[in-house]
Amino acid sequence: RERERDAHQHLGRGKMCKTIGASAELTPEDLEHFIRRGYLIIPSRAPPEVHESIRSKASAIADLGPRAAVELGDDCLPAIPELFGVLESPPVHRALTSVLGEDYLLHGHRHLHLSSKAEQMWHKDSYWGFRKLRHHRPRWCMMLYYPQETTLDMGPTHVLAGSQYWTVDSEKVFQGEDILSDSSGSVSMFVEGSRAERQQKLKEAEQHLLGPSPARSAALAEDVSLTVPAGSCVLMHYDLFHRAGFRAKEDAATRFMFKFQFIRTREPTPLPAGCPAMVPDSPRSPSSSSSAPGTPPSPCSSTSSRLSPRTPTPPPLGLPQAEALEADHLGMVKGSDRRRRRRQLRRRCPWGEEELPEVGVAEEAAAAAHDAALSTELGPVLADVRAWLRGAVHPSELCALQSSTSEATAREVEEGLELLRSVGGVCLDEDVQSMEGEQRTDAHDEVKLVAAAYSLARRPDRSWLALVCGLTQGSEAVARACCYGLSVAGPRAASALIPLLQHDVFRVRILSTFALGECARPSVEILDSFQGAFERNKFWNFETANLLQALSCLGQRARALGERELCQRCLELALPYLQPVPGFNLICENACLVVLLAGDLSGDMGEKALEVLEDIANRSRDPYTVGFAKEILRRHSQPENLPAASAKLLQLAEPDEAVAVSDVAP
């Protein structure tokens, strides 16, 4: 371990990760770790010989040539079927269910990544080449699987812990990824130069995201090297900044990593007409306990199993008691028994055959300081994610609407605008149409701006209306942050967002559509507004894909509410975009997602959708659209299998030419 620490000082700035959840049981603290830091390291608990077999087959594929892994593409599972055992293992299933809920879906895109001498810049992945507006709430996740022990010399994956809620302006870029830039302003997926120059560029990129203050950037940005034991899986928020490290030595072993993607298909819990207890903004409140009276059941507490009959059902996982977690990361829990238990947990090997090195006290202190900084800066954001995972209603729905004079409303809105101005660095009174032809680069604090928008969104008064002003009159960064704020402002925001779907400015329409999909309680009026937006936009373009993405969230929520007529209306709006296509097409994929999440294929509209889906499954050349279509048809024909579906049944794309295992065996 001391040699490993010395290597870190020699190779770069990344801190060593610590394996959590190494025991048979995940803990509430593990889930809180994911909410705050954006990743969770899980042992698959498959036998060591399984991981060695997977590594050997991955090595045989790499030996076929430099592009063999690229050409393999999505065919990882048929080429190496042992991967199914990893995806179906109880710890992996348990973590996915805790974050994505029951009936999560394995997407058809997956890839085998190999380390190299090249070093990547911090980035967020595209959606297989396409760009989407990114969800803060965990609707999509990645799973990274490492069949071999991964060391620093091999070039591990690095993650920027806690960065899933922040990003940079992207309206003037054409790639699907969000890539940080160094002080030169150049945007590239790879970092060039000497080792010292590369480290300096990575540091500059972090400051570009988090602000020029070195102390603050260091407090918020924790570069974590995923140096993990063989067989480890890393569950990652889809929008966490990450990068590939470089292989430091010529004779260093190749680092193999398999990437999978998973989708949430149901709202965390049904949203009844009543008012269930809410997770409060303050994590210190005793009522935040998962066992609080009146709290709706957590989506992470279901005991039904999606695994095959031979696999034991994992016990339920409750959400963390926020009061204890807050005290823990602030260093207020000093009990020796608790500290001893945590260290023993980290020292336990996933298979019980050897001990893992103990994490040092200095590393524990650094991690605790980083958690404290994230909790301080991200308080309103973390509160919303916790509440959403518990299925809690928005704070504004728990109090009666109070009458207010126009003067009082104007005063509250001005207070909200002052808060945005203090962190946005822009004047919000300019004509938004002047932004269409130019890129505004007003200085702002991304971290404080996002937190301020969330804070306004959760206030019971009318100061949240300042977010509408920011969305329509602010710079790209301010408008984006206000969009995220409005997306968590509750159903009350719908009335302000509906007219903006017909706004003259492209950015305003895009952001308003996204926010409406996240916050609105489905209704005939809202779906009528979506129909008008579809009719206004005559072309198949990004705006159409964005409308369908938001419509899928509304359909998912209508299904949770039991609103069959609204689900049918969602199908009706998506049906014109369900067509066999000659290649990858995000519009068709999002239309399939609407059908999958809305879920009701009964009646005439359902019959029409089923006919089109069968045609897509047989004729479309987009493998992900085909995968969605086949999965929807399977779920419709076998409803008794849901949600107890294994990872094998959740394989989306059936490749046209699967790679035979015998072709890649060593």
Secondary structure as GFF3:
##gff-version 3
##sequence-region A 1 666
A	DSSP	alpha_helix	2	11	.	.	.	ID=ss1
A	DSSP	beta_strand	15	16	.	.	.	ID=ss2
A	DSSP	alpha_helix	28	37	.	.	.	ID=ss3
A	DSSP	beta_strand	39	43	.	.	.	ID=ss4
A	DSSP	alpha_helix	48	63	.	.	.	ID=ss5
A	DSSP	alpha_helix	68	72	.	.	.	ID=ss6
A	DSSP	three_ten_helix	73	75	.	.	.	ID=ss7
A	DSSP	alpha_helix	76	79	.	.	.	ID=ss8
A	DSSP	alpha_helix	82	87	.	.	.	ID=ss9
A	DSSP	alpha_helix	90	100	.	.	.	ID=ss10
A	DSSP	beta_strand	105	114	.	.	.	ID=ss11
A	DSSP	beta_strand	119	120	.	.	.	ID=ss12
A	DSSP	beta_strand	123	124	.	.	.	ID=ss13
A	DSSP	beta_strand	140	146	.	.	.	ID=ss14
A	DSSP	three_ten_helix	152	154	.	.	.	ID=ss15
A	DSSP	beta_strand	157	161	.	.	.	ID=ss16
A	DSSP	three_ten_helix	163	165	.	.	.	ID=ss17
A	DSSP	beta_strand	178	179	.	.	.	ID=ss18
A	DSSP	beta_strand	190	191	.	.	.	ID=ss19
A	DSSP	alpha_helix	195	210	.	.	.	ID=ss20
A	DSSP	alpha_helix	214	220	.	.	.	ID=ss21
A	DSSP	beta_strand	222	225	.	.	.	ID=ss22
A	DSSP	beta_strand	232	237	.	.	.	ID=ss23
A	DSSP	beta_strand	242	244	.	.	.	ID=ss24
A	DSSP	beta_strand	256	263	.	.	.	ID=ss25
A	DSSP	three_ten_helix	286	288	.	.	.	ID=ss26
A	DSSP	three_ten_helix	299	301	.	.	.	ID=ss27
A	DSSP	alpha_helix	322	329	.	.	.	ID=ss28
A	DSSP	alpha_helix	336	347	.	.	.	ID=ss29
A	DSSP	alpha_helix	361	377	.	.	.	ID=ss30
A	DSSP	alpha_helix	379	389	.	.	.	ID=ss31
A	DSSP	three_ten_helix	395	398	.	.	.	ID=ss32
A	DSSP	alpha_helix	406	424	.	.	.	ID=ss33
A	DSSP	three_ten_helix	432	435	.	.	.	ID=ss34
A	DSSP	alpha_helix	446	457	.	.	.	ID=ss35
A	DSSP	three_ten_helix	462	465	.	.	.	ID=ss36
A	DSSP	alpha_helix	466	473	.	.	.	ID=ss37
A	DSSP	alpha_helix	476	487	.	.	.	ID=ss38
A	DSSP	three_ten_helix	491	493	.	.	.	ID=ss39
A	DSSP	alpha_helix	494	497	.	.	.	ID=ss40
A	DSSP	three_ten_helix	498	502	.	.	.	ID=ss41
A	DSSP	alpha_helix	506	519	.	.	.	ID=ss42
A	DSSP	alpha_helix	524	536	.	.	.	ID=ss43
A	DSSP	alpha_helix	542	561	.	.	.	ID=ss44
A	DSSP	alpha_helix	564	574	.	.	.	ID=ss45
A	DSSP	three_ten_helix	575	577	.	.	.	ID=ss46
A	DSSP	alpha_helix	586	598	.	.	.	ID=ss47
A	DSSP	alpha_helix	603	619	.	.	.	ID=ss48
A	DSSP	alpha_helix	623	637	.	.	.	ID=ss49
A	DSSP	three_ten_helix	639	641	.	.	.	ID=ss50
A	DSSP	alpha_helix	661	664	.	.	.	ID=ss51
###
